[in-house]
Amino acid sequence: MWRNQWAVLRTFIMTVTTTVLLAACAGGRSSSTPASGPGRGEAIAQNSGCASCHGSAFRGGVGPGWVALAGSEVKLSDGSTVIADDRYLFDAIRDPGAEIVAGFGAQMPRNSLSDEEINEIVAFIKSLSD
């Protein structure tokens, strides 16, 4: 009798474990991460470590803040200025060393974000200026 109960319990545990592992590996996205839009961009930024330099509320830190950044004029370390439009924001994330914001000596590290992920982060940055 105990042998049958143990076999049933073992089968149940293995089924649950397999289901959990498959769910964790499938898609790599938690149910709390939106499929797209500013919420997805925020999740990508948080998970990619952006907040460690740009601030937990993205108001700045070692790196410049993102609040009210989109559409604003940004002074660069070479003395020039640019408008923080979609192109600038995308390029600044894709190639962090190309145009460094004045007053920030620490250069953003390279990343392995896809173009889609960068576009999601740009959408999030733009939502911080609405």
N, C-alpha and C positions, 0 to 999 in steps of 0.2 A: 504494500500500500504506500509506504513512504517513498519507494522508488518511483512510482507513478506520479506522485505529487512533486517530487524533485524534478522529474523530467518536464512536467508542465511548467513549473516555475522557471527552470532554466530556459526553456523555449520562449517563454514570455519575456524574460530579461534580454535575451538575445534579439528578439524582435523589436523591443523598445529601443535598445541600443543602436541597432541598425537603422531604424527609422530616424532617430535623432541625428546620427552621423550623416545620413543621406540628406536630411533637411538642411543641415549646416553647410554641406558642400554644394548644394544646388543653388546656383545663382549668386551666392555670396552676399545677398542683400537681406537685411533684417526687415521684418514687417513694419517696423517703425520708420524706415527710411522711405521717403516719398519716391515715386518713380521718376519724377522730373520737377523742375521749378526751383524757386529759391530755397525751399526746405531741403531738397536733395543737395543743392550746392552747399548749404550750410553743413549738412552731414558729411559731405566729401571733405570740406575744409577742416572740420573738427577731426575727422579720422586721419587726415593727411598731416596733421600737426601744424597747420597754419596758425591756429590760435596761440601756439606757444610763443610766436614772435609778434603777431598782429593783435594780441590781446584776447582774453577769454570772451569779451563782448565785442571784439573786433574794433575797439576804439584806439588801438595803437599800443605799442610797447617797444621792443627792440626794433620792430618794423613799423611802417606807417599804418595808421588806422584806415579802416574801410568804410566807416560811417561817414556819409556825405561825400565820399570820394568820387563816385561816378558822376561825370559831367563837370567836375571841378577842374581848375587849373592846377597843374602840378609842376613845381620847380624841381629840375633835375640837378644832379651834382655837377654837371658840366656848365651850369648857368642857364641853360635853355629851359623853356617851359613847354608843356604839352597839355592837351585836354584829356582827361581820363575817360575816353570814350571806349566803346567795345573793343576796338583794335588795340588800343594801348593796354587795357586791362588784360586781354588775352595774351598779348606779346610779353607783358611783364611777368605773367605766370609761366608761360612757355620758355622764355629765355631771360631769367632773372637778372643777369648781369648786363643786359643791353642798355637799359635806361634806369639808372639808380636815382632814387628820390634824394634830394638834397637833405642833409642833416642826419642821414642814416648810414653809418659806416659799415655796418654788418650787411653783407650781401646775402640775399635769399638763396638758399641752397637749390641746386637743380632738383627736379622731381621727375617722376615717371607717370604723371597724369596724362590721360588720353585727351584728345581734343574735345570730346563730349564732356568729360569731367571738368575741363577748364571752362567750357561754355556754361556749365551748371554753376560753377563758382562765380563767374562773371554775372550771371543772372542774380545770384545771391548778393553780390556786392552792389548791384544796381538797386536791389530791393531795400538796401540800407540807406539809400538816398531819396526814397519816395516819401 
